[in-house]
Amino acid sequence: MKILFLTSRFPYPPIRGDKLRVFNLIRELSKDHEIVLATFADPDDGRHYAELKKYVSRIEPVRFSKPRAYLNCLLHPFSQTPFQVYYYQSIEMRRAVAWLMAEEKPDVIHAHLIRMAPYALAYPGTPKVLDICDSMTLNYEHFLAYRKDLTTALYRLEKRRTATYEGTIPAEFDTSLVISSHDRDFVAGLGEPAKLVVVPNGVDFDYFQPWTGEAAPNRLAFMGTMSYFPNVDAMKWFAADILPLVRRTVKDAELHIVGNSPSSEVTKLGADAAVTVTGFVEDVRPLVGPAAVFVCPIRAATGLNNKVIEAMAMGLPVVSTPEACEGIDVTDGVDILLASNPMDFAEAVIQLMTDAAERKRIGDAGRDFVVKNFSWGKAADILRNVYAEVTK
């Protein structure tokens, strides 16, 4: 079967959620399907074409222009369509998709995220799958509870537009995909009936192995794209309200914030001698793997947090907010520790930092849990069944 993937970001290297999902699904599906790709790309992405060509038979990259993207949004202030759809509106992308449709004649169009939906809907005769991933409406709902700045009113408007769009667009596709049952139930309640299938993310278990090098028993670790608001909010909250409580008992406790594109707010956290902000690193494992505890104090959470399942795959004991695990179905006290307020969170961290046996118990149980439930192979198998169904 030939599948045309439509993506808003070049899916390599897989260093953030959307790229991670697209790349790993393409890699798995390429074992028995032919993949062609139309993607927005930056000039810098050219150096990664060879790696992606191992799995994709043809790539049509489209140069993304931010000035034009902002202009597209400014030209539609009163529309009910989300700004993000206008942001990715491009004549060049329409042409690229048209070339691929005419020359490659794919059996299925796979649009990743609602922003790419219009390009697929231009071809009503071809089976279509929309990967909503995690609901953007739910995402906005969660982080608007914590984001209070000049952009808040704009995000509230975008939330209303996105709710309308997510309530109607899935019904125009043969099947729509979501990352968790929590997102499926939320999207199902937004509007028109649509076929929604859960395709969770996975973990590369060969890559995310338990750390066997020297341990750092005083280290707490967090990883993620550090310009993303939920991650920024999480680290500001942890550094201000939780880390000082931990250090009352564990005097030398330190926090390593590992991830690309740290915002100015995150960079400032590094002024504290107990906090290290790394910025981009090629390999997170040598920094995260030795940690005593992986912390995920995300409050403005939605979908499935890859950082949590990757840390669990490394055998790290995880302390998280319940919100950050909504799409994972973990069990508090069995394979993870959950806490909602600073005092409880700090106590959970201290418990693990001061009890090696408990660290190992939670860490081992966490790895067993993700190995059983989160493999890219299983996710791709679900998708193979979806493609078979929509092309029958």
C-alpha positions, -999 to +999 in steps of 0.1 A: +000+000+000+012+035-008+006+062+019+009+099+015+019+116+047+012+154+051+031+170+079+036+206+091+072+200+103+100+180+088+099+148+108+136+144+115+154+146+139+126+133+162+133+157+190+098+169+198+064+153+202+050+157+167+082+148+149+088+119+172+053+104+164+055+109+127+091+096+123+085+065+143+052+056+126+068+062+092+098+040+102+075+011+113+051+014+084+079+015+058+086-022+066+056-032+046+042+000+030+056+026+006+056+061+022+057+094+003+059+127+021+048+163+016+062+184+044+069+220+054+107+223+058+134+248+066+167+250+046+185+235+076+164+203+072+182+194+040+210+178+059+186+152+073+170+141+039+194+111+036+183+097+070+146+101+062+150+086+027+158+053+044+121+050+051+104+073+025+105+068-012+098+104-021+100+137-002+084+169-014+097+197+009+079+230+010+097+261+023+079+275+053+076+313+055+068+328+089+060+363+075+035+348+051+021+326+079+015+356+101-001+375+072-025+346+065-037+349+101-040+387+100-062+384+069-088+362+087-096+379+120-133+370+120-132+335+106-143+305+127-114+284+113-084+282+138-055+305+132-032+275+130-049+263+099-044+297+082-008+298+096+000+267+075-020+277+044+003+276+014-001+276-024+032+258-027+020+230-004-012+226-024+009+222-055+032+197-039+003+176-027-013+178-062+020+166-078+022+137-055-015+128-059-011+128-097+023+111-100+022+087-070-015+079-068-014+070-031-039+045-017-044+066+015-037+102+026-025+106+062-028+142+074-009+149+107-027+174+129-058+195+120-036+222+104-029+198+075-065+186+071-075+210+042-048+196+020-063+161+023-099+172+020-091+185-015-092+149-027-126+135-018-122+103-038-091+091-018-094+074+016-082+098+043-069+095+079-065+125+102-041+123+131-055+147+156-030+134+181-039+152+213-068+176+212-057+212+208-090+224+224-082+204+255-046+216+254-058+253+254-083+245+281-056+232+304-029+258+299-052+288+299-057+280+336-020+290+341-011+313+313-018+349+321-001+374+297-008+396+267-015+365+245-043+350+268-072+367+250-059+354+217-055+319+229-091+320+243-103+330+208-082+302+193-097+277+217-132+285+207-123+283+170-105+250+175-133+235+195-156+241+165-131+227+141-123+196+161-160+190+164-166+190+127-135+181+107-130+145+120-164+136+104-150+145+070-123+118+072-127+081+070-110+077+104-094+101+129-066+092+153-061+104+188-032+096+212-052+085+242-087+074+253-089+107+273-085+127+241-109+104+222-137+109+247-131+147+248-131+150+209-162+128+207-181+153+229-173+183+208-196+178+178-205+156+149-201+118+152-169+105+137-148+074+138-120+079+164-093+054+170-066+055+197-031+052+184-007+058+213+029+069+210+056+044+217+092+042+230+123+030+214+133+005+240+167-002+225+175+035+228+160+042+261+176+015+282+182+017+320+214+036+328+244+014+336+270+041+342+278+061+373+248+073+392+240+108+404+220+102+436+214+139+442+201+147+407+166+153+397+159+155+359+134+169+335+135+168+297+115+185+270+113+214+245+119+242+269+101+269+249+068+250+251+046+267+277+035+236+297+072+227+302+082+263+311+054+266+336+063+232+351+100+241+357+091+276+371+067+260+395+091+232+405+121+256+410+101+281+430+078+260+451+090+224+452+128+222+449+133+244+481+111+219+500+132+190+487+164+207+497+153+211+533+159+174+536+182+165+507+206+194+511+226+188+479+196+180+456+200+196+422+177+199+391+189+193+356+166+208+329+175+190+297+160+202+264+163+224+234+152+261+229+150+272+266+130+303+270+144+333+288+123+324+318+139+289+319+174+302+313+170+325+343+164+295+365+200+285+359+211+314+380+204+292+410+234+270+417+211+240+423+196+243+388+214+234+355+198+244+322+215+225+294+199+237+262+200+214+232+220+182+236+224+155+210+217+127+235+197+132+266+205+098+281+239+107+298+222+136+316+189+121+325+199+084+329+220+089+361+193+108+379+178+095+411+143+107+402+127+120+370+102+148+378+073+158+357+054+187+375+034+196+344+001+212+353-010+225+319-010+190+304-028+172+276-024+141+255+004+116+262+037+129+277+065+112+259+090+124+285+072+103+311+072+070+292+108+075+280+120+081+316+101+050+327+117+031+299+151+041+313+141+025+346+139+059+363+114+063+391+090+091+381+071+117+403+045+134+382+013+154+385-018+134+377-025+159+348+007+149+330-003+112+330-039+115+318-031+095+287-009+069+302-031+050+327-004+045+353-011+034+389+000+057+417+023+039+441+028+009+418+047+022+387+049+059+394+042+084+423+016+111+417+012+144+435-008+176+429+006+202+453+041+213+462+043+196+496+031+162+484+053+164+454+084+173+475+076+144+499+073+119+471+107+131+456+123+129+491+109+094+496+126+082+465+159+101+469+164+087+504+152+051+498+172+031+472+150+001+474+119+021+467+136+038+438+144+005+423+109-009+429+092+020+412+118+022+384+116-015+375+077-015+376+077+016+354+099+001+328+078-032+328+046-010+324+058+009+293+074-022+277+041-039+279+019-010+268+039+015+246+058+001+216+059+018+182+054-016+166+020-020+184+010+016+174+019+009+138-001-023+138-032-004+149-026+020+120-022-008+096-056-021+105-070+015+101-056+017+066-069-017+057-104-007+069-105+026+050-093+011+017-116-020+017 
